[in-house]
C-alpha cells in the first residue's frame, strides 16, 4: 500500500494543490439538497465531491458541522467520505477542537444542547 503522503504528493503533481473544504454551515445548504438536515448535508456534500472530482486531489470535510446533527450527521459525513473515496479523492477530516466560532458552535450543539 502506498503511503498517504506519497499519494498526496502524486495527486498534487497531477491536479495541483487544491484542497476543497466541505463545510456545511447552518443555513447555507440549499433547499434543493434538503436544507440543514443530515440528508441535506450528505446530498450537498456529495454534490461538492462530484464537482471536485478530477479538479482536486483532496477534500476536507469539517467534522463539527456534521457532528452537530448527532449520529445522523456522522452518517452523513460517512456518506461524503465514501463518495469522495469512490471519486478518487483523498479525505482529510477537519476534526480539531478549540476551533473558530462557527465550528465550536457545532461541537456545542452536538454535546451540550438539550437533545445531546
N, CA, C and O atoms as CSV, one atom per row, in Angstrom:
chain,resi,resn,atom,element,x,y,z
A,1,UNK,N,N,0.839,-1.181,0.000
A,1,UNK,CA,C,0.000,0.000,0.000
A,1,UNK,C,C,0.885,1.246,0.000
A,1,UNK,O,O,1.881,1.311,0.720
A,2,UNK,N,N,0.515,2.219,-0.804
A,2,UNK,CA,C,1.261,3.466,-0.901
A,2,UNK,C,C,0.961,4.353,0.306
A,2,UNK,O,O,-0.186,4.467,0.736
A,3,UNK,N,N,1.983,4.965,0.833
A,3,UNK,CA,C,1.857,5.858,1.985
A,3,UNK,C,C,0.983,7.065,1.623
A,3,UNK,O,O,1.011,7.541,0.488
A,4,UNK,N,N,0.211,7.549,2.592
A,4,UNK,CA,C,-0.697,8.679,2.384
A,4,UNK,C,C,0.035,9.879,1.783
A,4,UNK,O,O,-0.430,10.466,0.806
A,5,UNK,N,N,1.170,10.241,2.359
A,5,UNK,CA,C,1.908,11.414,1.883
A,5,UNK,C,C,2.351,11.238,0.437
A,5,UNK,O,O,2.334,12.194,-0.339
A,6,UNK,N,N,2.743,10.030,0.073
A,6,UNK,CA,C,3.151,9.772,-1.314
A,6,UNK,C,C,1.979,9.945,-2.266
A,6,UNK,O,O,2.133,10.502,-3.352
A,7,UNK,N,N,0.803,9.466,-1.858
A,7,UNK,CA,C,-0.395,9.631,-2.694
A,7,UNK,C,C,-0.776,11.103,-2.800
A,7,UNK,O,O,-1.182,11.566,-3.867
A,8,UNK,N,N,-0.647,11.834,-1.705
A,8,UNK,CA,C,-0.977,13.256,-1.706
A,8,UNK,C,C,-0.038,14.031,-2.636
A,8,UNK,O,O,-0.488,14.869,-3.418
A,9,UNK,N,N,1.232,13.755,-2.551
A,9,UNK,CA,C,2.210,14.421,-3.417
A,9,UNK,C,C,1.930,14.096,-4.881
A,9,UNK,O,O,1.957,14.985,-5.732
A,10,UNK,N,N,1.663,12.833,-5.174
A,10,UNK,CA,C,1.362,12.440,-6.558
A,10,UNK,C,C,0.093,13.129,-7.058
A,10,UNK,O,O,0.048,13.603,-8.193
A,11,UNK,N,N,-0.928,13.185,-6.218
A,11,UNK,CA,C,-2.170,13.854,-6.604
A,11,UNK,C,C,-1.969,15.338,-6.849
A,11,UNK,O,O,-2.522,15.893,-7.799
A,12,UNK,N,N,-1.186,15.981,-6.002
A,12,UNK,CA,C,-0.913,17.410,-6.166
A,12,UNK,C,C,-0.109,17.670,-7.434
A,12,UNK,O,O,-0.319,18.681,-8.104
A,13,UNK,N,N,0.787,16.788,-7.761
A,13,UNK,CA,C,1.553,16.941,-9.006
A,13,UNK,C,C,0.655,16.803,-10.228
A,13,UNK,O,O,0.830,17.509,-11.221
A,14,UNK,N,N,-0.298,15.897,-10.149
A,14,UNK,CA,C,-1.188,15.649,-11.278
A,14,UNK,C,C,-2.256,16.734,-11.422
A,14,UNK,O,O,-2.501,17.220,-12.527
A,15,UNK,N,N,-2.892,17.117,-10.309
A,15,UNK,CA,C,-4.046,18.022,-10.370
A,15,UNK,C,C,-3.800,19.400,-9.765
A,15,UNK,O,O,-4.622,20.301,-9.928
A,16,UNK,N,N,-2.696,19.571,-9.082
A,16,UNK,CA,C,-2.436,20.825,-8.383
A,16,UNK,C,C,-2.741,20.676,-6.904
A,16,UNK,O,O,-3.270,19.650,-6.477
A,17,UNK,N,N,-2.411,21.692,-6.122
A,17,UNK,CA,C,-2.506,21.588,-4.665
A,17,UNK,C,C,-3.876,21.926,-4.072
A,17,UNK,O,O,-3.988,22.111,-2.861
A,18,UNK,N,N,-4.902,22.009,-4.892
A,18,UNK,CA,C,-6.218,22.406,-4.390
A,18,UNK,C,C,-6.792,21.383,-3.412
A,18,UNK,O,O,-6.840,20.187,-3.698
A,19,UNK,N,N,-7.223,21.876,-2.255
A,19,UNK,CA,C,-7.950,21.087,-1.262
A,19,UNK,C,C,-9.323,21.734,-1.124
A,19,UNK,O,O,-9.418,22.922,-0.816
A,20,UNK,N,N,-10.381,20.971,-1.348
A,20,UNK,CA,C,-11.738,21.506,-1.326
A,20,UNK,C,C,-12.359,21.276,0.049
A,20,UNK,O,O,-12.530,20.136,0.481
A,21,UNK,N,N,-12.689,22.360,0.725
A,21,UNK,CA,C,-13.346,22.269,2.020
A,21,UNK,C,C,-14.822,21.947,1.856
A,21,UNK,O,O,-15.496,22.500,0.986
A,22,UNK,N,N,-15.314,21.058,2.688
A,22,UNK,CA,C,-16.740,20.708,2.699
A,22,UNK,C,C,-17.253,21.087,4.085
A,22,UNK,O,O,-17.208,20.296,5.026
A,23,UNK,N,N,-17.743,22.324,4.179
A,23,UNK,CA,C,-18.141,22.922,5.454
A,23,UNK,C,C,-19.626,23.267,5.414
A,23,UNK,O,O,-19.983,24.366,4.989
A,24,UNK,N,N,-20.495,22.365,5.843
A,24,UNK,CA,C,-21.938,22.611,5.767
A,24,UNK,C,C,-22.442,23.510,6.900
A,24,UNK,O,O,-23.033,23.039,7.872
A,25,UNK,N,N,-22.195,24.813,6.750
A,25,UNK,CA,C,-22.611,25.778,7.765
A,25,UNK,C,C,-24.132,25.844,7.864
A,25,UNK,O,O,-24.822,25.736,6.851
A,26,UNK,N,N,-24.658,26.021,9.071
A,26,UNK,CA,C,-26.110,26.133,9.251
A,26,UNK,C,C,-26.682,27.246,8.368
A,26,UNK,O,O,-26.123,28.339,8.280
A,27,UNK,N,N,-27.792,26.946,7.728
A,27,UNK,CA,C,-28.465,27.932,6.904
A,27,UNK,C,C,-27.882,28.136,5.524
A,27,UNK,O,O,-28.394,28.958,4.764
A,28,UNK,N,N,-26.827,27.417,5.173
A,28,UNK,CA,C,-26.193,27.609,3.866
A,28,UNK,C,C,-26.369,26.429,2.915
A,28,UNK,O,O,-25.850,26.456,1.799
A,29,UNK,N,N,-27.084,25.411,3.333
A,29,UNK,CA,C,-27.327,24.263,2.455
A,29,UNK,C,C,-28.639,24.526,1.721
A,29,UNK,O,O,-29.690,24.606,2.356
A,30,UNK,N,N,-28.597,24.663,0.398
A,30,UNK,CA,C,-29.817,24.979,-0.354
A,30,UNK,C,C,-30.913,23.927,-0.166
A,30,UNK,O,O,-30.641,22.741,0.018
A,31,UNK,N,N,-32.151,24.400,-0.219
A,31,UNK,CA,C,-33.310,23.509,-0.091
A,31,UNK,C,C,-33.277,22.410,-1.144
A,31,UNK,O,O,-33.770,21.307,-0.908
A,32,UNK,N,N,-32.703,22.705,-2.295
A,32,UNK,CA,C,-32.565,21.715,-3.368
A,32,UNK,C,C,-31.952,20.409,-2.856
A,32,UNK,O,O,-32.302,19.326,-3.324
A,33,UNK,N,N,-31.040,20.522,-1.900
A,33,UNK,CA,C,-30.354,19.349,-1.355
A,33,UNK,C,C,-31.024,18.803,-0.100
A,33,UNK,O,O,-30.672,17.716,0.358
A,34,UNK,N,N,-31.967,19.522,0.456
A,34,UNK,CA,C,-32.637,19.079,1.676
A,34,UNK,C,C,-32.414,19.995,2.853
A,34,UNK,O,O,-32.849,19.693,3.964
A,35,UNK,N,N,-31.741,21.115,2.629
A,35,UNK,CA,C,-31.526,22.079,3.700
A,35,UNK,C,C,-30.610,21.562,4.793
A,35,UNK,O,O,-29.834,20.629,4.586
A,36,UNK,N,N,-30.711,22.174,5.943
A,36,UNK,CA,C,-29.826,21.867,7.066
A,36,UNK,C,C,-30.339,20.654,7.842
A,36,UNK,O,O,-30.755,20.756,8.996
A,37,UNK,N,N,-30.294,19.511,7.173
A,37,UNK,CA,C,-30.676,18.223,7.754
A,37,UNK,C,C,-29.548,17.247,7.460
A,37,UNK,O,O,-28.734,17.517,6.577
A,38,UNK,N,N,-29.467,16.133,8.158
A,38,UNK,CA,C,-28.423,15.164,7.832
A,38,UNK,C,C,-28.451,14.735,6.360
A,38,UNK,O,O,-27.403,14.663,5.718
A,39,UNK,N,N,-29.636,14.452,5.827
A,39,UNK,CA,C,-29.714,14.072,4.413
A,39,UNK,C,C,-29.309,15.227,3.504
A,39,UNK,O,O,-28.685,15.015,2.465
A,40,UNK,N,N,-29.666,16.452,3.898
A,40,UNK,CA,C,-29.271,17.622,3.117
A,40,UNK,C,C,-27.768,17.809,3.101
A,40,UNK,O,O,-27.189,18.120,2.060
A,41,UNK,N,N,-27.128,17.620,4.255
A,41,UNK,CA,C,-25.675,17.728,4.331
A,41,UNK,C,C,-25.010,16.684,3.450
A,41,UNK,O,O,-24.050,16.980,2.739
A,42,UNK,N,N,-25.528,15.451,3.500
A,42,UNK,CA,C,-24.950,14.376,2.696
A,42,UNK,C,C,-25.122,14.659,1.208
A,42,UNK,O,O,-24.172,14.519,0.437
A,43,UNK,N,N,-26.323,15.055,0.798
A,43,UNK,CA,C,-26.579,15.313,-0.626
A,43,UNK,C,C,-25.734,16.480,-1.131
A,43,UNK,O,O,-25.167,16.413,-2.221
A,44,UNK,N,N,-25.652,17.546,-0.341
A,44,UNK,CA,C,-24.838,18.698,-0.725
A,44,UNK,C,C,-23.358,18.312,-0.780
A,44,UNK,O,O,-22.651,18.668,-1.723
A,45,UNK,N,N,-22.900,17.589,0.230
A,45,UNK,CA,C,-21.505,17.153,0.254
A,45,UNK,C,C,-21.165,16.264,-0.925
A,45,UNK,O,O,-20.086,16.385,-1.505
A,46,UNK,N,N,-22.075,15.374,-1.282
A,46,UNK,CA,C,-21.849,14.504,-2.439
A,46,UNK,C,C,-21.789,15.322,-3.728
A,46,UNK,O,O,-21.033,14.979,-4.638
A,47,UNK,N,N,-22.574,16.399,-3.820
A,47,UNK,CA,C,-22.520,17.275,-4.996
A,47,UNK,C,C,-21.186,18.022,-5.055
A,47,UNK,O,O,-20.620,18.200,-6.134
A,48,UNK,N,N,-20.688,18.456,-3.904
A,48,UNK,CA,C,-19.379,19.108,-3.858
A,48,UNK,C,C,-18.303,18.122,-4.303
A,48,UNK,O,O,-17.403,18.479,-5.064
A,49,UNK,N,N,-18.398,16.892,-3.831
A,49,UNK,CA,C,-17.443,15.851,-4.222
A,49,UNK,C,C,-17.468,15.647,-5.736
A,49,UNK,O,O,-16.415,15.580,-6.370
A,50,UNK,N,N,-18.661,15.550,-6.312
A,50,UNK,CA,C,-18.777,15.350,-7.763
A,50,UNK,C,C,-18.138,16.516,-8.521
A,50,UNK,O,O,-17.501,16.309,-9.555
A,51,UNK,N,N,-18.304,17.732,-8.015
A,51,UNK,CA,C,-17.712,18.899,-8.666
A,51,UNK,C,C,-16.191,18.922,-8.513
A,51,UNK,O,O,-15.487,19.409,-9.398
A,52,UNK,N,N,-15.686,18.402,-7.403
A,52,UNK,CA,C,-14.245,18.419,-7.136
A,52,UNK,C,C,-13.495,17.307,-7.860
A,52,UNK,O,O,-12.309,17.450,-8.159
A,53,UNK,N,N,-14.173,16.208,-8.141
A,53,UNK,CA,C,-13.514,15.047,-8.757
A,53,UNK,C,C,-12.859,15.449,-10.081
A,53,UNK,O,O,-13.492,16.051,-10.948
A,54,UNK,N,N,-11.591,15.104,-10.209
A,54,UNK,CA,C,-10.840,15.426,-11.406
A,54,UNK,C,C,-10.282,16.840,-11.421
A,54,UNK,O,O,-9.551,17.209,-12.340
A,55,UNK,N,N,-10.622,17.634,-10.411
A,55,UNK,CA,C,-10.143,19.015,-10.326
A,55,UNK,C,C,-9.258,19.241,-9.096
A,55,UNK,O,O,-8.449,20.168,-9.060
A,56,UNK,N,N,-9.427,18.390,-8.106
A,56,UNK,CA,C,-8.661,18.477,-6.862
A,56,UNK,C,C,-8.252,17.061,-6.482
A,56,UNK,O,O,-8.841,16.086,-6.950
A,57,UNK,N,N,-7.252,16.961,-5.640
A,57,UNK,CA,C,-6.835,15.619,-5.218
A,57,UNK,C,C,-7.327,15.291,-3.816
A,57,UNK,O,O,-7.273,14.137,-3.391
A,58,UNK,N,N,-7.809,16.306,-3.092
A,58,UNK,CA,C,-8.198,16.070,-1.703
A,58,UNK,C,C,-9.393,16.949,-1.319
A,58,UNK,O,O,-9.535,18.078,-1.789
A,59,UNK,N,N,-10.242,16.398,-0.454
A,59,UNK,CA,C,-11.334,17.159,0.151
A,59,UNK,C,C,-11.151,17.134,1.662
A,59,UNK,O,O,-10.507,16.246,2.220
A,60,UNK,N,N,-11.748,18.155,2.316
A,60,UNK,CA,C,-11.582,18.284,3.763
A,60,UNK,C,C,-12.932,18.611,4.397
A,60,UNK,O,O,-13.272,19.784,4.551
A,61,UNK,N,N,-13.709,17.581,4.767
A,61,UNK,CA,C,-14.969,17.848,5.455
A,61,UNK,C,C,-14.730,18.332,6.888
A,61,UNK,O,O,-13.849,17.830,7.586
A,62,UNK,N,N,-15.525,19.308,7.312
A,62,UNK,CA,C,-15.430,19.864,8.659
A,62,UNK,C,C,-16.342,19.046,9.580
A,62,UNK,O,O,-17.564,19.186,9.536
A,63,UNK,N,N,-15.752,18.210,10.394
A,63,UNK,CA,C,-16.479,17.239,11.210
A,63,UNK,C,C,-17.510,17.894,12.132
A,63,UNK,O,O,-18.633,17.403,12.245
A,64,UNK,N,N,-17.147,18.985,12.786
A,64,UNK,CA,C,-18.057,19.621,13.740
A,64,UNK,C,C,-19.365,20.063,13.121
A,64,UNK,O,O,-20.398,20.064,13.791
A,65,UNK,N,N,-19.337,20.439,11.851
A,65,UNK,CA,C,-20.553,20.898,11.199
A,65,UNK,C,C,-21.465,19.739,10.804
A,65,UNK,O,O,-22.659,19.941,10.582
A,66,UNK,N,N,-20.923,18.545,10.715
A,66,UNK,CA,C,-21.734,17.333,10.542
A,66,UNK,C,C,-22.174,16.818,11.914
A,66,UNK,O,O,-23.318,16.408,12.106
A,67,UNK,N,N,-21.244,16.850,12.849
A,67,UNK,CA,C,-21.420,16.295,14.191
A,67,UNK,C,C,-22.582,16.943,14.946
A,67,UNK,O,O,-23.191,16.304,15.803
A,68,UNK,N,N,-22.889,18.187,14.640
A,68,UNK,CA,C,-23.965,18.891,15.348
A,68,UNK,C,C,-25.315,18.233,15.128
A,68,UNK,O,O,-26.266,18.515,15.857
A,69,UNK,N,N,-25.415,17.352,14.123
A,69,UNK,CA,C,-26.651,16.604,13.872
A,69,UNK,C,C,-26.626,15.225,14.536
A,69,UNK,O,O,-27.462,14.374,14.233
A,70,UNK,N,N,-25.676,15.006,15.435
A,70,UNK,CA,C,-25.608,13.745,16.169
A,70,UNK,C,C,-25.235,12.570,15.278
A,70,UNK,O,O,-24.561,12.748,14.263
A,71,UNK,N,N,-25.671,11.365,15.654
A,71,UNK,CA,C,-25.322,10.169,14.878
A,71,UNK,C,C,-25.745,10.257,13.408
A,71,UNK,O,O,-25.032,9.765,12.533
A,72,UNK,N,N,-26.895,10.878,13.128
A,72,UNK,CA,C,-27.319,11.016,11.730
A,72,UNK,C,C,-26.368,11.923,10.955
A,72,UNK,O,O,-26.119,11.698,9.770
A,73,UNK,N,N,-25.842,12.939,11.616
A,73,UNK,CA,C,-24.857,13.804,10.976
A,73,UNK,C,C,-23.558,13.072,10.696
A,73,UNK,O,O,-22.915,13.299,9.671
A,74,UNK,N,N,-23.173,12.191,11.615
A,74,UNK,CA,C,-21.953,11.409,11.398
A,74,UNK,C,C,-22.140,10.408,10.256
A,74,UNK,O,O,-21.197,10.117,9.520
A,75,UNK,N,N,-23.361,9.882,10.111
A,75,UNK,CA,C,-23.642,9.011,8.957
A,75,UNK,C,C,-23.582,9.818,7.659
A,75,UNK,O,O,-23.132,9.314,6.630
A,76,UNK,N,N,-24.035,11.065,7.711
A,76,UNK,CA,C,-23.931,11.937,6.535
A,76,UNK,C,C,-22.464,12.167,6.181
A,76,UNK,O,O,-22.090,12.128,5.008
A,77,UNK,N,N,-21.640,12.405,7.190
A,77,UNK,CA,C,-20.201,12.562,6.967
A,77,UNK,C,C,-19.621,11.303,6.333
A,77,UNK,O,O,-18.804,11.393,5.417
A,78,UNK,N,N,-20.032,10.142,6.807
A,78,UNK,CA,C,-19.541,8.885,6.244
A,78,UNK,C,C,-19.920,8.771,4.770
A,78,UNK,O,O,-19.116,8.326,3.952
A,79,UNK,N,N,-21.145,9.173,4.434
A,79,UNK,CA,C,-21.574,9.151,3.027
A,79,UNK,C,C,-20.672,10.037,2.171
A,79,UNK,O,O,-20.277,9.653,1.070
A,80,UNK,N,N,-20.351,11.221,2.681
A,80,UNK,CA,C,-19.493,12.146,1.935
A,80,UNK,C,C,-18.086,11.564,1.781
A,80,UNK,O,O,-17.489,11.647,0.708
A,81,UNK,N,N,-17.568,10.980,2.847
A,81,UNK,CA,C,-16.234,10.362,2.776
A,81,UNK,C,C,-16.228,9.188,1.807
A,81,UNK,O,O,-15.291,9.039,1.023
A,82,UNK,N,N,-17.259,8.357,1.850
A,82,UNK,CA,C,-17.350,7.219,0.927
A,82,UNK,C,C,-17.430,7.699,-0.517
A,82,UNK,O,O,-16.765,7.146,-1.393
A,83,UNK,N,N,-18.245,8.734,-0.772
A,83,UNK,CA,C,-18.364,9.281,-2.128
A,83,UNK,C,C,-17.026,9.853,-2.592
A,83,UNK,O,O,-16.660,9.728,-3.761
A,84,UNK,N,N,-16.308,10.477,-1.675
A,84,UNK,CA,C,-15.005,11.057,-2.007
A,84,UNK,C,C,-14.022,9.980,-2.436
A,84,UNK,O,O,-13.350,10.110,-3.459
A,85,UNK,N,N,-13.946,8.934,-1.659
A,85,UNK,CA,C,-13.025,7.841,-1.987
A,85,UNK,C,C,-13.410,7.183,-3.299
A,85,UNK,O,O,-12.543,6.851,-4.108
A,86,UNK,N,N,-14.713,6.990,-3.517
A,86,UNK,CA,C,-15.183,6.385,-4.766
A,86,UNK,C,C,-14.843,7.264,-5.969
A,86,UNK,O,O,-14.657,6.758,-7.076
A,87,UNK,N,N,-14.763,8.580,-5.756
A,87,UNK,CA,C,-14.438,9.518,-6.831
A,87,UNK,C,C,-12.929,9.687,-7.010
A,87,UNK,O,O,-12.483,10.467,-7.852
A,88,UNK,N,N,-12.148,8.957,-6.217
A,88,UNK,CA,C,-10.696,9.034,-6.335
A,88,UNK,C,C,-10.065,10.181,-5.564
A,88,UNK,O,O,-8.894,10.501,-5.770
A,89,UNK,N,N,-10.833,10.800,-4.681
A,89,UNK,CA,C,-10.318,11.900,-3.872
A,89,UNK,C,C,-9.789,11.379,-2.536
A,89,UNK,O,O,-10.332,10.435,-1.963
A,90,UNK,N,N,-8.741,11.999,-2.062
A,90,UNK,CA,C,-8.261,11.704,-0.721
A,90,UNK,C,C,-9.088,12.531,0.257
A,90,UNK,O,O,-9.608,13.587,-0.102
A,91,UNK,N,N,-9.210,12.055,1.486
A,91,UNK,CA,C,-10.011,12.739,2.502
A,91,UNK,C,C,-9.133,13.067,3.705
A,91,UNK,O,O,-8.470,12.201,4.275
A,92,UNK,N,N,-9.150,14.342,4.069
A,92,UNK,CA,C,-8.521,14.787,5.308
A,92,UNK,C,C,-9.645,15.387,6.144
A,92,UNK,O,O,-10.159,16.455,5.810
A,93,UNK,N,N,-10.032,14.719,7.221
A,93,UNK,CA,C,-11.117,15.274,8.033
A,93,UNK,C,C,-10.577,16.393,8.914
A,93,UNK,O,O,-9.513,16.274,9.521
A,94,UNK,N,N,-11.329,17.469,8.967
A,94,UNK,CA,C,-11.005,18.605,9.818
A,94,UNK,C,C,-11.748,18.375,11.128
A,94,UNK,O,O,-12.901,18.779,11.280
A,95,UNK,N,N,-11.076,17.722,12.071
A,95,UNK,CA,C,-11.724,17.309,13.316
A,95,UNK,C,C,-11.049,17.898,14.545
A,95,UNK,O,O,-11.165,17.357,15.645
A,96,UNK,N,N,-10.347,19.002,14.357
A,96,UNK,CA,C,-9.663,19.606,15.503
A,96,UNK,C,C,-10.672,20.216,16.468
A,96,UNK,O,O,-11.801,20.520,16.084
A,97,UNK,N,N,-10.273,20.389,17.684
A,97,UNK,CA,C,-11.093,21.036,18.706
A,97,UNK,C,C,-10.456,22.380,19.050
A,97,UNK,O,O,-9.303,22.636,18.701
A,98,UNK,N,N,-11.202,23.224,19.727
A,98,UNK,CA,C,-10.685,24.547,20.052
A,98,UNK,C,C,-10.587,25.411,18.806
A,98,UNK,O,O,-9.654,26.201,18.661
A,99,UNK,N,N,-11.549,25.260,17.910
A,99,UNK,CA,C,-11.524,25.882,16.598
A,99,UNK,C,C,-12.242,27.228,16.615
A,99,UNK,O,O,-12.568,27.757,17.678
A,100,UNK,N,N,-12.480,27.769,15.439
A,100,UNK,CA,C,-13.165,29.050,15.281
A,100,UNK,C,C,-14.617,28.947,15.735
A,100,UNK,O,O,-15.139,27.849,15.927
A,101,UNK,N,N,-15.255,30.078,15.903
A,101,UNK,CA,C,-16.602,30.143,16.463
A,101,UNK,C,C,-17.645,29.297,15.771
A,101,UNK,O,O,-18.435,28.636,16.445
A,102,UNK,N,N,-17.679,29.293,14.432
A,102,UNK,CA,C,-18.749,28.564,13.744
A,102,UNK,C,C,-18.669,27.068,13.986
A,102,UNK,O,O,-19.698,26.417,14.162
A,103,UNK,N,N,-17.475,26.516,13.996
A,103,UNK,CA,C,-17.373,25.079,14.237
A,103,UNK,C,C,-17.481,24.753,15.719
A,103,UNK,O,O,-17.974,23.685,16.081
A,104,UNK,N,N,-17.025,25.662,16.583
A,104,UNK,CA,C,-17.198,25.451,18.024
A,104,UNK,C,C,-18.684,25.387,18.367
A,104,UNK,O,O,-19.083,24.642,19.262
A,105,UNK,N,N,-19.504,26.166,17.660
A,105,UNK,CA,C,-20.953,26.099,17.868
A,105,UNK,C,C,-21.492,24.724,17.479
A,105,UNK,O,O,-22.404,24.206,18.124
A,106,UNK,N,N,-20.930,24.136,16.426
A,106,UNK,CA,C,-21.340,22.787,16.037
A,106,UNK,C,C,-21.019,21.774,17.112
A,106,UNK,O,O,-21.837,20.905,17.411
A,107,UNK,N,N,-19.829,21.874,17.701
A,107,UNK,CA,C,-19.467,20.957,18.786
A,107,UNK,C,C,-20.402,21.152,19.974
A,107,UNK,O,O,-20.860,20.181,20.577
A,108,UNK,N,N,-20.683,22.411,20.310
A,108,UNK,CA,C,-21.565,22.694,21.444
A,108,UNK,C,C,-22.953,22.121,21.203
A,108,UNK,O,O,-23.556,21.547,22.110
A,109,UNK,N,N,-23.462,22.272,19.987
A,109,UNK,CA,C,-24.784,21.722,19.669
A,109,UNK,C,C,-24.788,20.203,19.793
A,109,UNK,O,O,-25.771,19.614,20.241
A,110,UNK,N,N,-23.687,19.574,19.396
A,110,UNK,CA,C,-23.617,18.110,19.442
A,110,UNK,C,C,-23.577,17.585,20.871
A,110,UNK,O,O,-24.142,16.529,21.155
A,111,UNK,N,N,-22.919,18.304,21.770
A,111,UNK,CA,C,-22.666,17.751,23.095
A,111,UNK,C,C,-23.334,18.486,24.252
A,111,UNK,O,O,-23.413,17.944,25.355
A,112,UNK,N,N,-23.814,19.704,24.028
A,112,UNK,CA,C,-24.339,20.485,25.139
A,112,UNK,C,C,-25.794,20.907,24.982
A,112,UNK,O,O,-26.362,21.491,25.904
A,113,UNK,N,N,-26.406,20.628,23.841
A,113,UNK,CA,C,-27.802,21.029,23.651
A,113,UNK,C,C,-28.727,20.138,24.477
A,113,UNK,O,O,-28.301,19.102,24.989
A,114,UNK,N,N,-29.981,20.536,24.607
A,114,UNK,CA,C,-30.943,19.756,25.383
A,114,UNK,C,C,-31.129,18.360,24.812
A,114,UNK,O,O,-31.427,17.425,25.556
A,115,UNK,N,N,-30.959,18.201,23.501
A,115,UNK,CA,C,-31.147,16.894,22.866
A,115,UNK,C,C,-29.885,16.043,22.864
A,115,UNK,O,O,-29.917,14.893,22.426
A,116,UNK,N,N,-28.770,16.595,23.349
A,116,UNK,CA,C,-27.491,15.872,23.283
A,116,UNK,C,C,-27.501,14.646,24.177
A,116,UNK,O,O,-26.508,13.923,24.243
